[in-house]
Amino acid sequence: MIHQGDTVVVKFGSSTLVSPTGNAVNETSFTDISTSIAKVRNAGVNVVIVSSGAVALGRRQLTSFADRIDITSKQVLATIGQHHLMSLWASALATQNVLCGQVLVTKAELSSRTANLNVRDTLKAMLQAGIVPIVNENDSVAVDEIRYGDNDSLAAQVALAIGAVGVVLWTDVQGMFTANPRSNPDATLLTLINAVDIDNLRSCVGGAGTSVGTGGMITKLDAALLASTGGIWTRIAGCVPLSQLDLVMFGDVPSTLILPSVGLQDGRTRWILANAGTGRIVCNHGAADCIIRSGASLLSVGIIGVSGSFVRGDIVRVFCDGLHIATGIARYDFDDAKRIAGCRESAIETELGYTNGPVVIHRDDMAIV
């Protein structure tokens, strides 16, 4: 699963790094993680850390904001806690003679192809220089991620950006169970899952996280599904000493491994698969067969439905009979794509008053799922 020269992204949540009440730093966690990171690096494997904790640490220092839940207050807390978080990582890793550096990103940056490449190049240059990147959401400006997201999805996005082989999501249980192990003594650990089965397993878990975090098992499954689109495996693990993180990464302790259904994809394909919007295009069986079997472009004549919202250049998903078959970059806006659905090339200009040709998604801009 892991070989010399590979890169693995490891995500730690707030509950691992800060006490449940948020009023104390778990310095032992930082120390133990740093020990494990040194072992992994000595084995020739690169590590990127995705770290939560900025808002929780901000609450610890600005107690008057501790109980506030509005977005602006969380942004303020993040500005205070972020530099504290980095100082903790820097001090802990320094005991292992490891240098680290901070990388703050937003969802918008990872969605933009140009910015995504810049993030990739920076992270790879850091790894080549022997620096461990500490990645976090830029919470002081990333409103949507504070309100709805968490760093599980960020870990998957980072893995897709740099072409990591795997993602480790650290949690407070061994992995994913058939039911909640805290309330059901008959719950059993699922040690191996195929990504294609994730949707069928969602009923096994709830969405609640801890009092200082924003995630839960659902967000980890979502992250694993996202990573799998680029051929990246995900391991959900916990309940072992953090000093044994190296054993977790190499699969030597009980955990949940989620395998992708495709091989590791190239960089542009990973970016396309990871950044689809709300737009959907439904095609007929003939078009679907040409796309899947021959790698053909999606033509207007093969479209039978358009939904969601998108503009030219947005990334949309392509479906046939309810099955997601491809994702690609649209060459027409939503309204125009809807108007030319089913049209042959000769009818497009008559319908729209202009034409970009019959191709709605070109095969060079498309990733088969």
C-alpha positions in Angstrom: 0.0 0.0 0.0 2.8 2.4 0.8 6.3 2.5 -0.8 9.4 4.7 -0.5 8.8 8.1 -2.1 5.0 7.9 -1.6 3.1 10.7 0.1 0.4 10.2 2.7 -1.9 13.0 4.1 -2.8 12.6 7.8 -5.6 14.6 9.4 -6.0 15.3 13.1 -9.1 16.8 14.5 -9.5 19.3 17.3 -10.5 16.6 19.8 -7.1 15.0 19.4 -5.1 18.2 20.0 -7.2 20.1 22.5 -9.1 18.8 25.6 -12.8 18.2 25.3 -13.6 21.4 27.1 -11.3 23.3 24.8 -9.4 24.9 27.7 -6.2 22.9 27.6 -3.7 21.8 25.0 -3.0 18.1 24.7 0.8 18.5 24.5 1.3 14.7 24.7 -0.6 14.3 21.4 1.7 16.8 19.6 4.8 15.0 21.0 3.6 11.5 20.2 2.5 12.5 16.7 5.9 14.1 16.0 7.6 10.9 17.1 5.5 8.9 14.7 6.0 11.3 11.8 9.8 11.0 12.3 9.5 7.2 12.0 7.5 7.4 8.8 9.9 9.9 7.3 12.8 7.7 8.2 11.1 4.9 6.2 11.2 7.2 3.1 7.5 8.2 3.1 6.4 11.8 2.9 3.8 13.1 5.3 1.5 16.1 4.9 -0.4 17.0 8.1 -3.9 18.5 7.9 -4.6 20.0 11.3 -7.7 21.3 13.0 -7.6 23.2 16.2 -7.3 26.9 15.4 -10.8 27.9 16.5 -10.6 25.6 19.6 -7.3 27.2 20.6 -8.8 30.7 20.0 -11.6 29.9 22.4 -9.0 29.0 25.0 -7.4 32.4 24.7 -10.4 34.6 24.1 -12.8 33.4 26.7 -15.4 36.1 26.1 -16.0 34.6 22.6 -15.9 31.0 23.8 -19.6 30.4 23.6 -20.3 32.3 20.4 -21.3 30.3 17.4 -21.8 32.9 14.7 -19.4 32.9 11.7 -17.7 36.2 12.4 -16.8 35.1 16.0 -15.4 31.9 14.7 -13.3 33.8 12.2 -11.9 36.0 15.0 -11.1 32.9 17.1 -9.3 31.4 14.1 -7.1 34.5 13.7 -6.0 34.1 17.3 -5.6 30.4 17.4 -3.9 29.7 14.1 -0.4 31.1 15.1 -0.7 29.2 18.5 -1.5 26.0 16.6 1.6 26.4 14.4 3.9 27.1 17.4 2.7 23.9 19.0 3.5 21.9 15.8 6.8 23.6 15.3 8.0 23.0 18.9 6.9 19.3 18.9 8.4 18.5 15.5 11.6 20.3 16.4 12.3 17.7 19.1 12.6 15.2 16.2 14.8 17.6 14.2 12.0 18.1 11.7 11.1 21.4 10.2 7.5 22.3 9.4 5.8 25.1 7.5 2.3 26.5 7.5 0.0 26.3 4.4 -3.4 28.0 4.7 -5.9 27.3 1.9 -9.5 27.9 1.0 -12.0 25.8 -0.9 -12.0 28.3 -3.7 -8.2 28.0 -4.1 -8.4 24.3 -4.4 -11.3 24.5 -6.9 -9.4 26.9 -9.2 -7.1 24.9 -11.5 -4.4 27.6 -11.5 -4.5 28.0 -7.7 -4.7 24.2 -7.3 -1.5 23.8 -9.2 0.2 26.5 -7.1 -0.8 24.7 -3.9 0.5 21.5 -5.4 3.8 23.0 -6.4 4.3 24.6 -3.0 3.6 21.4 -1.1 5.8 19.3 -3.3 8.6 21.8 -3.0 8.3 21.7 0.8 8.4 17.9 0.8 11.5 17.9 -1.5 13.2 20.3 0.9 12.4 18.0 3.9 9.7 20.2 5.4 6.5 18.8 6.8 3.6 20.9 5.6 0.9 21.8 8.2 -2.2 22.5 6.2 -5.3 24.1 7.6 -8.4 25.8 6.2 -8.0 29.6 6.2 -10.8 29.9 8.6 -10.6 33.7 8.9 -12.0 34.0 5.4 -13.4 30.6 4.5 -17.0 31.2 5.6 -18.5 28.2 3.9 -16.1 25.7 5.5 -16.6 27.0 9.0 -20.4 26.8 8.6 -20.7 23.5 6.7 -17.4 21.7 6.4 -14.5 20.3 8.3 -10.9 19.2 7.6 -11.8 15.7 6.6 -12.8 16.9 3.1 -9.8 19.3 3.1 -7.5 16.3 3.6 -9.0 14.6 0.7 -8.7 17.7 -1.5 -5.0 18.1 -0.5 -4.4 14.4 -1.3 -6.0 14.9 -4.7 -4.0 18.1 -5.4 -0.6 16.5 -4.7 -1.3 12.9 -5.9 -0.9 11.3 -2.5 -1.4 7.5 -2.4 -3.5 7.6 0.8 -5.3 9.6 3.5 -5.4 8.8 7.2 -8.3 10.3 9.2 -7.5 10.1 12.9 -10.6 9.8 15.1 -11.5 8.7 18.6 -12.7 5.2 17.6 -10.9 2.3 15.9 -12.7 3.0 12.6 -16.1 2.6 11.1 -18.5 0.1 12.8 -21.7 -1.6 11.7 -23.5 0.6 14.4 -22.5 3.0 17.1 -20.1 1.0 19.3 -20.8 3.3 22.3 -24.4 2.4 22.4 -24.5 -1.0 20.7 -22.3 -3.8 22.1 -22.9 -5.9 19.0 -21.3 -3.4 16.7 -18.4 -4.8 14.7 -15.5 -3.0 13.1 -15.5 -2.8 9.3 -11.9 -3.4 8.4 -12.2 -3.2 4.6 -14.7 -1.2 2.5 -14.9 -0.5 -1.2 -15.7 3.1 -2.0 -18.6 2.1 -4.3 -20.4 0.7 -1.2 -20.1 3.9 0.9 -23.6 5.2 0.1 -25.1 1.9 1.4 -23.2 2.2 4.7 -24.3 5.7 5.7 -27.2 4.4 7.8 -24.6 2.8 10.1 -23.2 6.1 11.3 -24.4 9.4 12.7 -23.1 12.9 11.9 -22.2 14.1 15.4 -18.7 15.2 16.2 -17.2 16.4 19.5 -17.8 19.6 21.3 -14.6 21.1 19.9 -14.8 19.7 16.4 -17.1 19.9 13.4 -16.9 16.4 11.9 -18.1 12.9 12.5 -18.1 9.6 10.7 -20.3 10.9 7.9 -17.8 13.6 7.0 -15.0 10.9 6.9 -17.0 8.8 4.5 -17.6 11.8 2.3 -13.9 12.5 2.3 -13.1 8.9 1.5 -15.5 9.0 -1.4 -13.9 12.2 -2.7 -10.4 10.7 -2.4 -11.5 7.5 -4.1 -12.4 9.4 -7.3 -8.6 10.0 -7.8 -7.6 6.5 -7.0 -6.6 7.3 -3.4 -7.3 5.0 -0.4 -8.5 6.3 3.0 -7.8 4.8 6.4 -10.1 5.7 9.3 -8.3 4.9 12.6 -7.9 5.7 16.3 -7.9 4.2 19.8 -4.2 3.4 19.6 -1.3 5.5 21.0 -0.4 8.3 18.7 3.2 7.3 19.0 2.1 4.2 16.9 0.7 6.2 14.0 3.4 4.7 11.7 1.8 1.2 12.4 -1.6 2.7 11.5 -0.4 4.1 8.2 1.1 0.7 7.2 -2.0 -1.2 8.2 -0.6 -3.0 11.2 -3.4 -2.2 13.7 -7.2 -2.6 13.4 -8.7 0.2 11.4 -11.1 0.8 8.5 -9.5 0.9 5.0 -11.6 2.3 2.2 -10.3 1.2 -1.2 -10.9 3.3 -4.4 -12.6 1.7 -7.4 -10.1 3.2 -9.8 -6.3 3.5 -10.1 -4.4 6.6 -9.2 -5.5 9.3 -11.7 -3.4 12.0 -13.4 -3.5 15.5 -11.9 -6.0 17.2 -14.2 -8.4 14.3 -13.9 -8.1 14.4 -10.1 -8.9 18.1 -10.2 -12.0 17.6 -12.4 -13.4 14.8 -10.3 -12.9 16.7 -7.1 -14.5 20.0 -8.1 -17.8 19.3 -9.7 -20.6 21.8 -8.9 -24.3 21.3 -8.7 -24.9 21.0 -12.5 -26.0 17.7 -13.9 -26.4 16.6 -17.5 -28.4 13.4 -18.3 -27.5 11.6 -21.5 -29.1 8.7 -23.4 -27.8 5.2 -23.6 -26.1 5.7 -27.0 -24.1 8.7 -25.7 -23.3 6.9 -22.5 -22.0 3.9 -24.4 -19.8 6.1 -26.6 -18.4 7.9 -23.6 -17.6 4.8 -21.6 -16.4 2.4 -24.3 -14.8 4.8 -26.8 -13.9 7.8 -24.7 -16.0 10.0 -26.9 -17.1 13.6 -26.2 -20.6 14.4 -25.0 -22.6 15.9 -27.9 -25.8 17.9 -27.7 -27.7 15.3 -29.6 -27.1 12.8 -26.9 -28.5 15.0 -24.0 -32.0 14.3 -22.6 -31.9 16.5 -19.5 -30.1 19.3 -17.8 -30.4 20.4 -14.1 -28.7 22.4 -11.4 -26.9 25.6 -12.3 -23.6 26.2 -14.2 -21.9 28.5 -16.6 -19.5 27.7 -19.4 -16.2 26.5 -17.9 -17.9 25.0 -14.8 -17.4 21.3 -13.9 -20.6 19.2 -14.1 -21.6 15.6 -13.6 -23.0 13.4 -16.4 -25.6 10.7 -15.6 -27.4 8.0 -17.5 -30.4 6.2 -15.9 -29.4 7.7 -12.5 -25.8 6.4 -12.7 -23.0 8.9 -12.5 -20.8 8.0 -15.5 -18.5 11.0 -16.0 -17.5 14.5 -14.9 -16.3 17.2 -17.1 -16.0 20.9 -18.1 -19.1 22.4 -19.7 -18.8 24.3 -23.0 -22.2 25.8 -22.7 -24.1 27.6 -19.9 -27.0 25.8 -18.2 -29.7 27.6 -20.1 -28.1 27.1 -23.5 -27.3 23.4 -22.8 -30.9 22.9 -21.8 -32.1 24.5 -25.1 -29.9 22.4 -27.3 -30.5 19.1 -25.6 -31.2 16.6 -28.3 -30.2 19.0 -31.1 -28.0 18.0 -34.0 -25.1 20.3 -34.9 -27.1 21.9 -37.8 -29.9 23.1 -35.4 -27.7 24.6 -32.6 -27.1 28.0 -34.3 -30.8 28.3 -35.2 -31.8 27.6 -31.6 -29.3 29.8 -29.8 -28.3 32.4 -32.4 -24.7 31.3 -32.1 -22.8 28.0 -31.8 -19.8 26.6 -29.9 -20.2 23.4 -31.9 -22.0 20.2 -31.0 -19.6 19.3 -28.2 -21.0 20.1 -24.7 -18.2 18.4 -22.8 -15.1 17.5 -24.8 -13.4 14.2 -24.1 -10.2 16.0 -23.2 -12.1 17.8 -20.5 -13.9 14.7 -19.2 -13.1 12.1 -16.5 -14.8 8.8 -16.6 -16.1 7.6 -13.2 
